[in-house]
Amino acid sequence: MYNSAQSSTYHADGRNFSICYADDGVCALGFYSQDVVLIGGMIVKNQTIAQATQFPGNVYDGVLGMAFNSASTGNAGSGDPTVFQNLISQHQLENNVFSFYLNR
């Protein structure tokens, strides 16, 4: 789990967030912050992240959305780029595509 106190690159943001999911009515509450994110060996600098302080029924401390801003639930309202958009703007991808491999 992410612990901002253990990060030398953490920056407080000061904004709160609330993301409610229509399919089950669960709402995640917390605050935005900024840090360096490592994903698939790529370094994403200055990434705004949503740190969940309340996520009913789950033990998660955050959500990593991979959508564009137009489809993003959390960061779309804040105007911050998503992880994928930062990967593109920071030239971390050979081709501007991503995929998931799901396996049982």
Buried (B, 14 or more C-beta within 10 A) or exposed (E): EBEBEEEEEBEEBEEEBEBEEEEEEEEBBBBBBBBBBEBEEEEBEBBBBBBBEEBEEEEEBBBEBEBEBEEBBBBBEBEBBBBBBBBBEBEBEEEEEEEEEEEE
